[in-house]
Amino acid sequence: MAVLVTAVAPLGDDQAHIVQTLLPDLLVNSVLLAVLVGALAAAMGAVTAWLVASCAFRGRGVIEIALLLPLAMPAYVCGYAYVWLLDVAGPVQTMLREVTGLRWGEYWFPEIRSLPGAALMLAAVLYPYVYLLCRNAFLQQSVCLLEASRTLGHGLPRTFLHVALPMARPALAGGVALVLMETLADFGTVQHFAVRTFTTGIYDTWFGLGDRPAAAQLAAALMGLVAMLLLLERASRGGRRFHPTTTRSPPLRPVVLRGWKEVAAILACALPVCLGFLIPGAVLFSLMLEAGDPLDPRRTVPFALNSVTLASITAVLAVALAALLAWGQRLHPSRLRASANRVAALGYALPGSVIAVGALVPFAIFDNALDAWMRARFGVSTGLLLSGSIAALIFAYLVRFLGVALSAVESGLARIRPSLFGAARVLGRTPGQAVRAVELPLARGALLTAGVLVFVDTMKELPATLIVRPFDFDTLAVRVHNLASDERLAEASTAALLIVLVGLLPVAALVRGMRRG
């Protein structure tokens, strides 16, 4: 609401100039980037999910888990590693010039700092969203339909394109929607690759030009773009249904691959893992051993402590709020509460830069009004109490990631039989006592998962942190961004690797869940 109210303010001459000259470029780049990332992530995620779900080949069990590893790699960290590796002064082009004897400009080499390069980086780390959802969809499909396609002369590729993929469309669309929202929210990658999108426009307008109304107008335009993408997907699906008509189907039997087909399947599954995790991880590790952060470890620790403190507070508050909302709907179900929960979870669909603008605008109004009142009444200036404070930053994190915690808690509660709560009530427990004694211990795993997911997402969040953070308050993500912006990529490797290591926690949780499933 704060973003929209600020955005409808009358345009001044400077704001009109910004909108007329900046908005078309930002819109075109954002749409092109979303299309490229969505197409690449859909292809990588759907194909690898189909191969591990329907085919049997050597190393399938390891590859099935390894395909989740890019989730631990923030897109901007992956982009920094590839820029160091493939840029003009990087080792790949340097070796190419030494081997061929050619000078720069006498040979062709793809430009990594470009819109296609940024799209490849984002797709390489975001495709697991599509992979996870499509894998589950393929495993739950009716094997009768797939076998009917095979008996009618279709091989595995045609069965995938004409039967399995259309049946998995809701999962594919859901995964691509998550990828598109993360793409439109990205800041570090597109800024380092010199691609001007809405997130970079909001940051440059807010800090570079100091024009906050224009930044709010760009944020409102980005909100509209996200809403339009979600509405288009829902409208295109129409009233069609994608579930099987019977549950009397045997489990999917993987097709054993031999020869070149097995090699092709292994390569197709290994390529995304190498692009999104192994190559950038190896680059960062080698840079850390070679140079690493020049600061004394005692001066580096505060960055990690800031990140861990913010992530821990946000995770605890998010899980507590999510538990309150989920159990409120479970104990006293109503359409109003269900709708309120959905509204509370909408923050994950908004980019961090939009949430940062939306949080700072009302906080600044409150701080200025309080300061003016205190000056008029008591002659004392209160300054900025909320704007640019840790409280404002945690508030922005909660708006952004409450949906993640709520989804995890609701899915955990859905697996608890209501009859257990009813039995506790029959035995004389109050609703609160029944929840604490019966349901809370059973939902402990879901609450822990929710906390881990929010913790890791907060550690990686960059645009909201850059805009809302207090002065001279840096986290690991900000440290990596600042060093990379100064082209000190080798020095940024230490903090980047710490973020990646923390990012492996939710991957381990997902692996555990997959093995149980």
N, C-alpha and C positions, 0 to 999 in steps of 0.2 A: 504494500500500500504506500509506503514511504517513497519507493522508487517511482511508482505511477503518479503520485501527487506532485512530486518534484518535476517529473518529466513533462507535465502538462502546463508548466509555467510558460509565460510568453517568451518567445525567442528574442534575445538581443542580437545586435549586429555580429558580435563574435560567435555566438552560438549558432546563428543561421549560417555563417560561413563554415563553421566546423561541420554541421550537418550536411551542407551542400557539397563540400569537397571531400569529407572523410567518410561519410556514411556509405556511398555507393561502393567504394573500394573495400570497406570492411564487410559489407554484405556479400559481395561477389566472392571474396576470399573465404569467408566463413562457410558459405554454401558449397563451394568447390571442395574445400577441405573435408567437410562432413560427408559429401558424396564419395570422395576417394577413400576415406577411412572406413566408411560403412561398407563399401563394396569389398575392399581388401579384407577387413575383419570378418565379414560374412563368408567369404570364400575360404579363408584359412580355418575359421572355426567350424563351419559346417562340414567341410571335406575331412578334416582330421577327426571330428566326432563320428562321422559315418564309418571311417576306416577302423577306428578302435572299437566301435560298437558292432560292426557287421563282419569284420574280417579277423582271421587269426594268422599272425605272423610272428617271427622271432623278435623278442624284445617288446612285444605289445604291452605287457604289464608295466614295464619301466616307462615306456613312451606315454602311456595313458596318464601317468602321474606327472611326468616331466612337462607335459603340455600345459600344466598349471603354473609352472615356474615364472613365466613373464608377469604374472600378477604381482610379484614382489618387486618388480623393476618400475619405478616411476618413469613416465614418458620423458620428462625433461632430463632425467639422469641418462636414459638410453640415448637421447639425442645428443647430449654433451659427449658421450663416449664415441659415437659415430662421427661427429664433427672432428674430434681430435684424430680419429683414424683415417678419415677420407678427405679431409680438407687439403688445400694446396700444400701446406707445410707439413701435412701428416705423413706417417711412415709409408702408406700405400703409394701415394703419388711420388714421394721422394724415391722410393725403390724403383718405380716405373721410369723415372727420369734417369736414374743411374744405370738401369739395365739397357734402355733404348738409346741413351745419349741425347734425347730430345729435351728442349727447354719448355718451360711453361708457356702455353699458347700454341705450341706446335703439335699438340696431340689433343684428342677429345677425351674428356672424362666427365661423367655425370656430376652435376652440381648438387652437392648434398644439402646446402643451405638454400632450399627452394620449397615451394608448396608441395610438389610430389615427394620430396625428401621428408618433410615434416609428416605427411600423410603415412608414409611407410613406417616411420618411427612410432607414431600413435597406434597404427594397426598392429604392429609387432607386439605391443604390450597390452592391447585391449582385446584382442581376439579371444582370450579365455572366457570372457563373458558369453560370447556366442557358443564356444565349445562346450561349456558346462551345461547350458540349457538345451542345446541340440543333442548332446550325448544322452541326457536323461530322456528326451523325447523319442529318440531312436530306439532306446532300450525298452520303452513302454509301448511301442507300436505293435499292431497285430501282425504276427509272423505269417498269418494266412494271406494277407494282402501282398506281402513281399514274395512269398513262395508262388502265389498266383502269377505275379509279374515274371518270375523266373521261368515258370512252365510255359508262358506265352512267348518265350524267346528273347526276353530282355536280359542282358547281362547286368553286372553290378552297377556300372556307370548309368545305364538307362533306368534301372530300378531306382537308383538314388535320385535322379533328376525328375522322373515322372511320377513316382509313388512316395518314396520316403520323405523327400524334401517338401513337397506340398503338404503332406500330413503334419510335418513339423513346423509349419509356418508360424504359429503363435510363439513357439520357442525361439525361432530365428528372428522374428520381429522384436520380441522382447530383448534378446541379446543385442541386436543392432541398435535398438532404442537406447540401451545403457551405453553402448559405445559412442553414439552420437552425442549424448548428454556430456560424457566425459571429454569428447573432442571439443565441443563448444565451450567447455569450462577450462580447457587447458590454457596455460599462460607461459610457463617456462619454455616449452618446446617451440611454440610458434614465435616467441620473442627472439630466442637464440637462432632460429632459422630465418629470421628477417621476413616473416609472413605476418602481415597486418590483419588481425581479426578483431572481433568485438572486444575480447578480453584485453588485448594490448591497447586498443583504442580507449577503453575505459581507464586503464592505468595511466596512459600518457596524458589523457585529458584531465584526470584528477590531479596528478602530481606535476606533470610537465607544464600544463597550461594553467593549472589552478582553477579550472572552470568546473565546479561541482554540478551545477544544473545540466550542463552539456554531458557530463559523465553519467548523470542519472538518465538522461534521454537515451544515450547509447545502451545503458543497462536495460531500460524498458524495451528497446528494440530487440535486444538479445533474448529477453524473456518471451517476447512475442514469437521469435524464431523457434525457440524450444517448444512452445505450446503448439505452434503450427505443425511441427514434425510429428508430435504425438497424436494430434487430431487427424492428420493425413493417414497415419498408419491404421488408426481405429476405423476411419471411414472406408479405407480400401478393403478391410477385412469383411465389412458388411455383416450380414446375419449368418454367415456360414459357420459350421461347426467342424471340429477337427479331431474329435475323440472317436475311438473304435466303437462299433455297435455291439460288441460282445466281449466279455471277459474270459471266454472259454478258448484261450489261445495258448499254445505252448510257448515257452521262452524262446527268444531269438537265438538261433544256432549260427555262430560265426562261420563264414566260408574260409577254408584253409587256402592260403596263397602260397604259390611256389614260383621259383625262378625269378624272371624279371618283374613279375607282378609284385612279388614280395619285396624286392629291392625298391621298386617305385613307391610302394606304400610306406616303407621305412623312411625313404628320403622325403616324401611329402609330409610326414609327421615330424621329422627331425628338423626340417628347415625353419618352421616358426619358432621352435625352441632355441635354435642357434641364433636367429635374428633377434629375438626378444629377450634372451637371457644369457646364453653362454658367451657370445661374442662381446657384448657390452660389459658383462661381469669380468671376463678375462682382461679386457682393456683397463677397467678400473683397478683391478687387483695389481696388474703390472705397473700402472702409474703410481699406485700407493707405495709399492716397493721401491720404485725409482725416485720419487720425489715426496709425495704425500703433503699433508698440511704442514706449512712451515711454522705454525704456532707451537709453542710449548704445550705438551699435553694438558698441563694445568690451566692453560688459557683456552683450550679446546673443549674441556669438560663443561663449562657453562652453557655452550650451545646445546650439548646433549641433554643437560639437566633442564634447560628451558623447554626443549621438545618433549621430554619425558613427563615433565610436570604438567604442561598444557594437555598432552594426550591423556594422562592419567585422570586429571580432573574432568575433562570432557567425557571420557569413557564412563566414569562412575555416574556422572549426572545424566548422561544419555541413557544408560541402562536403567537407572532409577525412574526417569520419566517414561521410558518405554514400558517398564513393568507396570507403572501406575495406569497408563493408558490401556495396555493389553488386558490387565486383570479387571479394570473398570468395565470394559466391554464384555469380558467373559462372565463376570458376576451379575451385571445389570445390562444385558444387551438391548440396544435400541439403534434405530437408523441414525439418530442424531449423533450418538457417540461414535458409531462407525464412520460417519461422514467427517466428524471432527478428527478422528485418528488419521483418515486419509489426507486431510488438509495439513495436519502436523507433519506428515511424511513427505509433503511436496517439496521440501527444501532440497532433497537430493537431486531433484530435476533442475535446480537452479545453479548456475556457475558460481564459484566462490566470489568472483569479482562483483556480481550482482548482489549477493547477500551482504558483502562488505559495504557497498554503497547504501543498501537498504538499512543496515544496522547503524551506520554512522550518521545518517541524516536525522533520525529522531533523537539519537543520543546527543548530537550537537545542539539541536533545538532545546532539549531539556537543560543541558549544561549552560547554554547562553541565557536562557530564561532564569535559571536559578542564580547565576552570577549577577545578572542585572537586578534581580530582586534583593539579593544580599547587599549589593552596592548601595541601592536606594534606601534600604532600611537601616543597615548597620555599618555601611562604609567599608565592608570587607569583601574581597574578591575570592570566590571559591575556585576559580579556574575551571579546568576540564576534569570533571570527576569520572565520567564514563567514556567519553570520546578518546580513542587512542589508548585505552587501558586494557589490562589483562581480562577484566570482566567483559568488556565489549568483544574481545577476541574469542573468549570462550562462548559467549552468546552466539557469535557468528558460526562457530564450529557446531554448536548444538542445532542451529537451524539447518545447517548443511547435512549433518550426519544422523539426526534423530531417526530418519526414515530407515537407515541401515539397521539401527538397534531395534526399532519397532518390528521390522520384518523378521529378524532373527528370533525375537521373543515370541511373536505370534505363531511362527512355525513350530517353535518348541511347545507352546501350550496346546496347539492343535493335536499333538501326539499324546496328550494326557487324557485319559478317559474321564468324562464328566461324572461317571458313576463313582469314582474314587472320592470326589468332593462330596457327592451326595451321601456316601457311606459315613464320612466324617461328620456330616451334619446330623445324620440319624443317631450317631453315637454321642451327640450332645455338644459338639464343637460349634463355636460361632463361625460365621463366614471368615473373619480374619484369622481365627485359630486354625481353621481347615486349610486355608491357603498357606499359612506358615508351616504347619505340621506335615501336610501331604503334598501340595502342588509345588511349593517353593523348592524342596529338595529334588523333586523330579525334574524341575525346569532349570536346575543349576547349570547343566551343560549348555543350554540355550542362552542363558544369561552370560556365561563366560564367553561363548562364541560372539555374542553381540558386543561385549566389552572389547574383545581382541580386534574385531573388525573396525570399530570406531577408533580405537587406539592407533591402529596402523594408518587408517585414512587421515587422521589428524596429523600424524607425523609427516605424511607426504604432502599435505595441503600447502599450496604456495600462494595463489593470488589473494585469498582472503587474509593470509598472514602478512603479506607485504603491505596491504592497504590499511589494516586495522591495528597492527601491532604497535605497542608503545615505542617511543623514540629510543634508539640504541638497545632494542631488545631483539636479539637474533636467535633463530632456531637453526637446526641442522639444514632444513630446506632453504632458509634464507641464506645461510652461509654458502651452500652449494651454488645458489643462484648468483650471489654477489661475485664469487670467484670466477664462475663461468662467464659472467658478463664482462669481466676484465680479461677474458681469454686465458685465465690461469686454471686450465682444466685439470692439469696434473695435481695441483694443490687442492682442487675440489674433490678428488677421488676418495679421500679418507671419510669425509662426512657423507658422501654419496653411498659408499659401501655400508656405512652404519645404517642408513635408511633402508637399503636393500635387505640387510640382515634382519631388521625388524619386520620388514614386509614378508619374510618367509613364515612368520607365525600364522597368519590366516591360511597360507597355503598348506601348512601342516594340518590345520584344523579341517580343511577341505579334503585332504588326503584321507584323514581318519574317517570322515563321513562317507567318502566313496567306498572305502574298504568295508565299512559296516553295511552299506547298501548292497 
